[in-house]
Amino acid sequence: MGKAGERESGDGLPLPRRFVAIGAVSAGTALTIIDGGIATVALPTIATDLHVGSSAVVSVVTVYQLILAMMILPFAGLGDRFGLKRTYQFGQLLFTVATVLCFFAKSLPFLLVVRAAQALGAAAALSVSSALIRSIYPSSQLGRGLGINSVVVSSSAALAPTLGGLVLGIAPWPWVFASAVPFAIISLVLGRALPAPQPRKEPFDVLGAVMCASMIGLCISGAESAVHGDSPVVSAAIVAVGAAIGWVFIRRERGEAKPILPVDLLAKPVIALSAIGAYTAFTASMTLLLSTPFRLTHGYGWSAAAVGAAIAPWPLTNMIVAPLAGWLSDRVPAGLLGGIGMAVSIVALTLIALLPADATYIDIAWRMALCGSGFGLFLPPNARLIIGSAPRERAAAAGGLVGTVRLVGQTTGATLVAALLAMGVGATSTPPLVAAGLALVAGLCSLARLRPSIRNPRSDEAEDEQPGTQVSR
């Protein structure tokens, strides 16, 4: 690799190019977050327009999350081979083209195909975004860069439900998906400033990529099949095949120098606990956020715009708490921050479950804000710990792990909500209570990282860290 490539990947980009590159990644991150969250507010409207049931229309969210979860790790490997910048911009372009097709969706199956294409584009971009952030910023400012990205994630999540509700108030539901296109265009225009490390001439594990996608896809699809009332035997068989492929795949990955599934990183207890905690936390948050529109629409008779406004305090609070949590994680153990955050979330989720029958906007808003602050205190330091603990040459794999855990957790939450809806309790107080139980697991995983045997950094981590970017347990 030439000197330019070394500077881009090791010492960050020079100013002002760095600011332009930050804008490109921020726009791409906003695209993924908005498109993943904006559909939740539109689900009741889509169900009515396409004449499908509530549990079936949830697949508009789950198919998007499923494809993302299946493809992030394979795309992360491709990004190392073909170039991070090229992979990132290809994803933005694919997403934009697929979004146009939403306007031709007159049936649920066609809409699901379009959403799958959108998800492929988003997966390509998301798989390498964390590695690009590590290349854009100097090593001494990695924490600052991830903190800025957390703000973008939180503000985009705050914008998604409100934007979705506003769009539904003035336009047909296909425009909800088109709302994210401007971010893709901005990212493509600014993308010329992104760092362009030379592609690595190393073989790509095609079989490993196929097995990875199959493992995730079959396990989640089997669970989805059971939720939608298909044959229990067939559903169990699909999950069993996925689990069998996963068993062979994981054993195979242990012998790979740079595995598609980063088993080398998961062998570190601090990363493994962080991944488990993130999975349960994202499952809990999706369970609440996806069930709330149905509860407020069917149980309280609220409009789509009102539902979007009621959910907005969660990510708005995240926008304030997330960067503060990143700053605190340099000074306070992330395990303690996460434990406190999940304790706050458990209280808030319980209070949401106990909403009065005549609940007003204020009754819901402050509970959502409290819950959002708890998750905001847990998630950013947790993600920073995973990325910062990985060697630089495994940055794409660590970023892929963070994205995959988030999406598998969110997909699990969506599947869980579909199951609760099918059982007739999805629009009641049950989902928040289930989410509280999941938050308890996440909190225990976070507190477990305070053990001295887990907190002590390993030598390979210490060598990779630079002053100002120390990893806080």
URURDA-V539052 format. One record per residue. N is the residue number from 1. PSI is psi in radians with two decimals (* if undefined). BURIAL is b if it has 24 or more other ideal C-beta (glycine too) atoms within 12 Angstrom, else e. D_CENTER is the distance of its C-alpha to the mean C-alpha in Angstrom with 1 decimal. Layout:
# URURDA-V539052
<<N;PSI;BURIAL;D_CENTER> <N;PSI;BURIAL;D_CENTER>>
This chain:
# URURDA-V539052
<<1;2.41;e;32.0> <2;3.12;e;34.0> <3;-0.67;e;34.2> <4;-0.75;e;31.9> <5;-0.66;e;29.1> <6;-0.68;e;29.7> <7;-0.73;e;29.6> <8;-0.72;b;26.3> <9;-0.39;b;24.6> <10;-0.80;b;26.4> <11;0.12;b;27.5> <12;3.06;b;25.2> <13;2.61;b;26.3> <14;2.72;e;29.4> <15;2.55;e;29.6> <16;0.05;e;29.4> <17;-0.57;e;27.4> <18;-0.72;b;24.7> <19;-0.69;e;24.1> <20;-0.72;b;24.0> <21;-0.67;b;21.4> <22;-0.71;b;19.2> <23;-0.69;b;19.6> <24;-0.81;b;18.6> <25;-0.65;b;15.3> <26;-0.74;b;14.7> <27;-0.70;b;15.5> <28;-0.67;b;13.3> <29;-0.76;b;10.2> <30;-0.69;b;11.6> <31;-0.88;b;12.1> <32;-0.77;b;8.6> <33;-0.78;b;7.5> <34;-0.80;b;11.0> <35;-0.53;b;11.3> <36;-0.46;b;8.5> <37;-0.37;b;10.0> <38;-0.45;b;13.6> <39;-0.42;b;14.7> <40;-0.70;b;14.7> <41;-0.53;b;17.8> <42;-0.13;b;19.5> <43;-0.84;b;19.4> <44;-0.66;b;22.9> <45;-0.75;b;24.4> <46;-0.72;b;23.2> <47;-0.73;b;24.6> <48;-0.77;e;27.9> <49;-0.66;e;28.2> <50;0.01;b;27.5> <51;0.90;e;29.5> <52;2.85;e;27.0> <53;2.88;e;26.2> <54;-0.77;b;23.4> <55;-0.55;b;22.0> <56;-0.67;b;22.2> <57;-0.34;b;20.5> <58;-0.39;b;17.2> <59;-0.34;b;17.0> <60;-0.61;b;16.2> <61;-0.78;b;12.6> <62;-0.63;b;12.6> <63;-0.65;b;14.0> <64;-0.86;b;11.4> <65;-0.61;b;8.6> <66;-0.85;b;11.3> <67;-0.72;b;12.3> <68;-0.85;b;9.0> <69;-0.67;b;8.9> <70;-0.59;b;12.6> <71;-0.19;b;12.9> <72;-0.86;b;10.6> <73;-0.79;b;13.1> <74;-0.72;b;16.1> <75;-0.57;b;15.3> <76;-0.71;b;14.9> <77;-0.70;b;18.4> <78;-0.60;b;19.6> <79;-0.68;b;18.6> <80;-0.59;b;20.8> <81;-0.77;b;23.6> <82;-0.16;b;23.6> <83;2.31;b;22.4> <84;-0.80;b;19.1> <85;-0.79;b;20.4> <86;-0.75;b;21.6> <87;-0.73;b;18.5> <88;-0.83;b;16.5> <89;-0.56;b;19.1> <90;-0.72;b;19.6> <91;-0.74;b;16.1> <92;-0.74;b;16.8> <93;-0.76;b;20.2> <94;-0.73;b;19.1> <95;-0.78;b;16.7> <96;-0.77;b;19.6> <97;-0.76;e;22.1> <98;-0.60;b;20.2> <99;-0.63;b;19.7> <100;-0.59;e;23.5> <101;-0.30;b;23.9> <102;-0.52;b;22.3> <103;-0.21;e;25.7> <104;0.10;e;27.5> <105;1.97;b;25.7> <106;0.02;e;28.4> <107;2.76;e;27.1> <108;-0.76;b;24.0> <109;-0.76;e;24.2> <110;-0.70;e;24.4> <111;-0.65;b;21.5> <112;-0.66;b;19.4> <113;-0.76;e;20.6> <114;-0.73;b;19.7> <115;-0.60;b;16.2> <116;-0.71;b;16.0> <117;-0.71;b;17.4> <118;-0.73;b;15.0> <119;-0.64;b;12.1> <120;-0.77;b;14.2> <121;-0.77;b;14.6> <122;-0.65;b;11.0> <123;-0.72;b;10.4> <124;-0.73;b;13.5> <125;-0.81;b;12.5> <126;-0.54;b;9.0> <127;-0.48;b;10.8> <128;0.04;b;13.4> <129;-0.73;b;12.1> <130;-0.68;b;12.2> <131;-0.65;b;15.6> <132;-0.71;b;16.8> <133;-0.71;b;16.3> <134;-0.47;b;18.3> <135;-0.51;b;20.9> <136;-0.73;b;21.2> <137;2.59;b;22.0> <138;2.73;b;24.9> <139;-0.60;b;24.2> <140;-0.18;e;25.7> <141;0.31;b;23.1> <142;-0.76;b;19.8> <143;-0.71;b;19.0> <144;-0.74;b;19.8> <145;-0.77;b;17.7> <146;-0.53;b;14.5> <147;-0.73;b;15.7> <148;-0.71;b;16.2> <149;-0.61;b;12.7> <150;-0.65;b;11.6> <151;-0.74;b;14.1> <152;-0.76;b;12.9> <153;-0.81;b;9.4> <154;-0.77;b;11.5> <155;-0.62;b;14.2> <156;-0.70;b;12.2> <157;-0.59;b;10.8> <158;-0.65;b;14.4> <159;-0.59;b;15.8> <160;-1.00;b;14.0> <161;-0.67;b;16.0> <162;-0.79;b;19.1> <163;-0.73;b;19.1> <164;-0.75;b;18.7> <165;-0.71;b;21.5> <166;-0.74;b;23.7> <167;-0.75;b;23.4> <168;-0.45;b;24.3> <169;-0.33;e;27.2> <170;-0.13;e;28.8> <171;2.82;e;27.6> <172;2.80;e;26.8> <173;-0.48;b;23.3> <174;-0.48;b;22.7> <175;-0.34;b;22.7> <176;-0.77;b;19.5> <177;-0.53;b;17.6> <178;-0.24;b;20.0> <179;-0.44;b;18.9> <180;-0.17;b;16.2> <181;-0.73;b;18.8> <182;-0.60;e;20.5> <183;-0.63;b;17.5> <184;-0.71;b;17.6> <185;-0.76;b;21.4> <186;-0.77;e;21.2> <187;-0.69;b;18.9> <188;-0.72;b;21.4> <189;-0.79;e;24.3> <190;-0.21;b;23.3> <191;-0.25;b;21.9> <192;-0.41;e;25.5> <193;-0.10;b;25.0> <194;2.57;b;22.2> <195;2.52;b;23.4> <196;1.21;b;24.7> <197;2.54;b;25.3> <198;2.40;e;27.5> <199;2.57;e;26.1> <200;2.26;e;27.0> <201;1.33;e;29.7> <202;2.60;e;28.5> <203;2.53;e;28.1> <204;2.29;e;24.9> <205;1.48;b;24.5> <206;-0.78;e;24.4> <207;-0.73;e;25.2> <208;-0.69;b;22.5> <209;-0.75;b;19.9> <210;-0.74;b;21.4> <211;-0.66;b;21.5> <212;-0.87;b;17.8> <213;-0.69;b;16.7> <214;-0.74;b;19.5> <215;-0.91;b;18.7> <216;-0.79;b;15.2> <217;-0.77;b;16.4> <218;-0.72;b;19.6> <219;-0.79;b;18.4> <220;-0.69;b;16.0> <221;-0.66;b;18.5> <222;-0.73;b;21.3> <223;-0.72;b;19.7> <224;-0.71;b;19.1> <225;-0.74;b;22.7> <226;-0.67;b;24.1> <227;-0.67;b;22.4> <228;0.25;b;24.1> <229;0.28;e;27.4> <230;3.09;e;28.1> <231;2.18;e;30.4> <232;-0.62;e;29.3> <233;-0.81;e;31.0> <234;-0.77;e;29.2> <235;-0.78;b;25.8> <236;-0.63;e;26.7> <237;-0.69;e;28.0> <238;-0.80;b;24.8> <239;-0.70;b;22.8> <240;-0.73;e;25.7> <241;-0.75;e;25.7> <242;-0.72;b;22.0> <243;-0.67;e;22.7> <244;-0.76;e;25.8> <245;-0.71;b;24.1> <246;-0.69;b;21.6> <247;-0.80;e;24.6> <248;-0.72;e;26.4> <249;-0.82;b;23.4> <250;-0.72;b;22.6> <251;-0.68;e;26.4> <252;-0.68;e;26.6> <253;-0.46;b;23.8> <254;-0.39;e;25.7> <255;0.03;e;28.4> <256;2.50;b;26.4> <257;-0.74;e;26.6> <258;1.42;b;23.1> <259;2.59;b;21.3> <260;-0.87;b;18.5> <261;2.02;b;17.0> <262;1.21;b;17.5> <263;-0.43;b;19.9> <264;-0.64;b;21.7> <265;-0.68;b;19.0> <266;-0.26;b;18.4> <267;-0.31;e;22.1> <268;2.11;b;21.9> <269;-0.67;b;21.8> <270;-0.64;b;19.9> <271;-0.70;b;16.9> <272;-0.80;b;17.2> <273;-0.67;b;17.4> <274;-0.69;b;14.4> <275;-0.76;b;12.3> <276;-0.78;b;14.0> <277;-0.73;b;13.6> <278;-0.71;b;9.8> <279;-0.86;b;9.8> <280;-0.59;b;12.3> <281;-0.77;b;11.0> <282;-0.60;b;7.7> <283;-0.74;b;10.3> <284;-0.80;b;12.7> <285;-0.72;b;10.9> <286;-0.64;b;10.1> <287;-0.76;b;13.7> <288;-0.88;b;15.2> <289;-0.59;b;13.6> <290;-0.51;b;14.3> <291;-0.45;b;17.7> <292;-0.76;b;18.9> <293;-0.68;b;19.8> <294;-0.69;b;21.9> <295;-0.78;b;23.5> <296;-0.56;b;24.4> <297;-0.88;b;25.6> <298;-0.59;e;27.6> <299;-0.51;b;28.6> <300;-0.14;b;29.3> <301;0.50;e;29.9> <302;2.71;b;27.7> <303;2.93;e;27.0> <304;-0.71;b;23.7> <305;-0.71;b;24.2> <306;-0.66;b;25.0> <307;-0.78;b;21.9> <308;-0.72;b;19.7> <309;-0.57;b;21.7> <310;-0.59;b;21.5> <311;-0.47;b;17.7> <312;-0.62;b;17.6> <313;-0.48;b;18.9> <314;-1.10;b;15.7> <315;-0.46;b;13.6> <316;-0.72;b;17.0> <317;-0.68;b;17.7> <318;-0.65;b;14.4> <319;-0.52;b;15.6> <320;-0.75;b;18.7> <321;-0.64;b;17.7> <322;-0.91;b;14.8> <323;-0.58;b;17.2> <324;-0.70;b;19.9> <325;-0.69;b;18.0> <326;-0.71;b;17.5> <327;-0.75;b;21.2> <328;-0.53;b;22.2> <329;-0.26;b;20.5> <330;-0.28;b;23.2> <331;-0.42;e;25.8> <332;2.40;e;24.6> <333;2.32;b;23.2> <334;-0.52;b;19.5> <335;-0.70;b;20.5> <336;-0.76;b;22.6> <337;-0.78;b;20.1> <338;-0.70;b;17.6> <339;-0.76;b;20.5> <340;-0.76;b;21.6> <341;-0.77;b;18.3> <342;-0.54;b;17.9> <343;-0.74;b;21.6> <344;-0.74;b;21.2> <345;-0.67;b;18.4> <346;-0.77;b;20.7> <347;-0.80;b;23.5> <348;-0.74;b;21.6> <349;-0.65;b;20.3> <350;-0.71;b;23.9> <351;-0.61;b;25.3> <352;-0.69;b;23.1> <353;-0.51;b;24.4> <354;0.43;e;27.9> <355;2.41;b;27.8> <356;2.78;e;31.4> <357;-0.46;e;32.5> <358;0.67;e;33.4> <359;2.38;b;30.3> <360;3.07;e;30.2> <361;-0.73;b;27.4> <362;-0.70;e;28.1> <363;-0.70;e;27.8> <364;-0.70;b;24.3> <365;-0.80;b;23.2> <366;-0.52;e;24.1> <367;-0.73;b;22.6> <368;-0.71;b;19.2> <369;-0.74;b;19.7> <370;-0.74;b;20.6> <371;-0.75;b;17.6> <372;-0.63;b;15.3> <373;-0.62;b;17.3> <374;-0.82;b;17.0> <375;-0.59;b;13.2> <376;-0.52;b;13.5> <377;-0.40;b;16.1> <378;-0.85;b;14.1> <379;-0.84;b;10.6> <380;-0.84;b;11.8> <381;-0.55;b;14.7> <382;-0.80;b;13.0> <383;-0.70;b;10.7> <384;-0.65;b;14.0> <385;-0.75;b;15.9> <386;-0.85;b;14.2> <387;-0.74;b;14.5> <388;-0.39;b;17.9> <389;-0.22;b;19.3> <390;2.52;b;19.0> <391;2.69;b;22.0> <392;-0.68;b;21.8> <393;-0.15;b;22.4> <394;0.35;b;19.4> <395;-0.73;b;17.0> <396;-0.70;b;15.3> <397;-0.73;b;15.1> <398;-0.73;b;13.6> <399;-0.68;b;10.9> <400;-0.65;b;10.4> <401;-0.79;b;10.4> <402;-0.82;b;7.7> <403;-0.70;b;5.3> <404;-0.76;b;7.2> <405;-0.74;b;7.3> <406;-0.81;b;3.9> <407;-0.66;b;4.6> <408;-0.69;b;8.1> <409;-0.78;b;8.0> <410;-0.67;b;7.0> <411;-0.70;b;9.5> <412;-0.72;b;11.9> <413;-0.73;b;11.9> <414;-0.71;b;12.7> <415;-0.70;b;15.3> <416;-0.73;b;16.7> <417;-0.72;b;17.2> <418;-0.70;b;18.9> <419;-0.74;b;21.1> <420;-0.65;b;22.0> <421;-0.73;b;22.9> <422;-0.53;b;25.0> <423;-0.07;e;26.8> <424;0.20;e;27.5> <425;0.18;b;25.8> <426;-0.34;b;22.4> <427;0.49;b;23.9> <428;-2.83;b;25.5> <429;-0.04;b;24.8> <430;-0.86;b;23.6> <431;-0.77;b;19.8> <432;-0.61;b;19.8> <433;-0.68;b;22.0> <434;-0.75;b;19.8> <435;-0.62;b;16.8> <436;-0.68;b;19.3> <437;-0.71;b;20.2> <438;-0.66;b;16.7> <439;-0.57;b;16.4> <440;-0.74;b;19.8> <441;-0.78;b;18.6> <442;-0.72;b;15.8> <443;-0.71;b;18.7> <444;-0.68;b;21.1> <445;-0.69;b;18.9> <446;-0.80;b;18.6> <447;-0.53;b;22.4> <448;-0.42;b;23.2> <449;-0.13;b;22.2> <450;-0.20;b;25.2> <451;2.37;e;27.6> <452;-0.64;e;29.7> <453;-0.41;e;29.3> <454;-0.59;b;25.5> <455;-0.55;b;25.6> <456;2.15;e;28.2> <457;2.56;b;26.7> <458;2.81;e;27.8> <459;-0.65;e;30.0> <460;-0.52;e;27.6> <461;-0.75;b;25.0> <462;-0.64;e;27.8> <463;-0.59;e;29.0> <464;-0.44;b;25.8> <465;2.61;b;25.2> <466;2.83;e;27.2> <467;2.38;e;28.6> <468;-0.17;e;26.3> <469;0.43;b;23.2> <470;2.55;b;24.1> <471;2.20;b;21.5> <472;2.16;b;22.0> <473;*;b;21.7>>
